[in-house]
Amino acid sequence: IGYKEELKREFSTLQIFGVAFSIMGLLPSIASTMDGGLYAGPVGLSWGWFVAGGLILTVGIALAELSSSIPTAGAVYVSCYQWAPARWRKSISYSVGFLDTLSLCASVCSIVYGLAQQILSAVVVSNPDFVVTDPITYGVFAACVIAMAVLTSLASGFTSKLQTISIVSNCFLIILFFIALPIGVSRSDKLNHSFNNAKFIFGKSENFTDWNGGWSWCINGLTPAIWTIGAYDSCLHMAEEARDAVRAVPIGIVGSIASCWILGWLICIVLLACMDPDLNNIINSPYGQGITQVFYDALGKRWTLAFLSFMIICQFLMGASTVVANSRQFWAFARDDALPFSNFFKKVNGSVAVPIRAVWGSSILSLALGCLCLAGEVAADALFSLSIAGMYMALIFPITLRLTYGKKDFRPGPFYMGDFWSPIINWISVAFQLFTIIMVMFPYQQHNIDKDTMNYTVVIGPGFWVLSLIYYYFWQSKFYE
């Protein structure tokens, strides 16, 4: 492709899988998004997860084909340069690279914001009189981002082993969950309910919004899976540190999506079977997260704190993996002179073979974006939507270009679905991405929209994209190549 190899290939296929699997971090991620899914009732969480997971797999397959063809850290925007019309290739690839960088920063923010909520939720369980404020939440958020940046500045060999630890930790937590929660419900003498039946899990629809039932199911039911089974492009950003990247990266992308789709659906079913059937008690839990209420009802205070502790560890590893992927995209973009101070950020520390400056530059950008936490929970929710919108706004360009103008220039790698199935799967993924981009821009309620209830993604996502193009044409186009 023409890039100088500066990073060490320390990551095995399993560890590349571990990057995405760790970022998805099933149980901690579901904890952060479950309440939103329940706004459409049990069918929002159960069928919303199943339908969204299958559609996300089509995007993963399309991205896997792309990564097998162009195995480089910046493949999302590099492929746009390869496949776009000559007149527009630089500006398109620049804007896509910017969107990908922004979405990964937003992913760091949303994951670490969820981590901060979990930490503070555990504090409230142990000390009910503790009052959680927005500045306290941001303080915990900032401390976690800085700790992750320190950890991921270590040698790449250590970072690769961290993915193995994360896989083991997440699998242990999921197995413990499947065993402990049902036993807790069956033995508890404090609950006024038993297990919820299949009719409740798969057939009960409620609507806690003022949208109609169908749109509420889309906007609330699909989002938990779309956010959780996200950032799978992180595997692609690790391509220059992967052994046999043309095979390892596609396996990592498709394998992580498929496993999280099925395992996540089973987790949602168990949660719905074990929770209080009065969803108001879950959604409006005094502990800040509905899953904490589910654990507390079934297992009591001590086991709830134990579960929260395990989830906090796994979500911290999630955040660290996202910081790694974010830094590699940031570094790749700087390598092409696409960022202010690119000469500073594109340096790789030779002793550890890690772009340490990019780690800290991307983390500082995440800290700045995370200031939305200070504007309240509704503004902070925009970080979750932005991580989705930014990623799909970036991915839809190369996949569409590959199917249209760049069709003649596309050279399949070892991972390819064939001339018949590949276009079908790719076009389905394009349609789903377009729908998702529009959907996550909508506010969570239909009426009485004001500064406290607005979905700021519609401003931040397209707004930053337009600003990036203005900046590119007025200045960065002189350097970007």
Secondary structure, DSSP 8 states (H G I E B T S, - for coil): ------S---B-HHHHHHHHHHHH-HHHHHHHHHHHHHTT-HHHHHHHHHHHHHHHHHHHHHHHHHHHHS-STTHHHHHHHHHS-TTTHHHHHHHHHHHHHHHHHHHHHHHHHHHHHHHHHHHHHH-TT----HHHHHHHHHHHHHHHHHHTTS-HHHHHHHHHHHHHHHHHHHHHHHHHHHHHHHH-SS-S-----HHHHHH-----SSS-HHHHIIIIISHHHHHHT--TTHHHHTGGGBTTHHHHHHHHHHHHHHHHHHHHHHHHHHHHHHS-S-HHHHHT-TTSSHHHHHHHHHHHHHHHHHHHHHHHHHHHHHHHHHHHHHHHHHHHHHHTT-STTHHHHT--BTTTTB-HHHHHHHHHHHHHHGGGGGG-HHHHHHHHHHHHHHHHHHHHHHHHHHHTGGGGT----S---HHHHHHHHHHHHHHHHHHHHHHTTS-SSSSS--TTT--THHHHHHHHHHHHHHHHHHTGGGT--
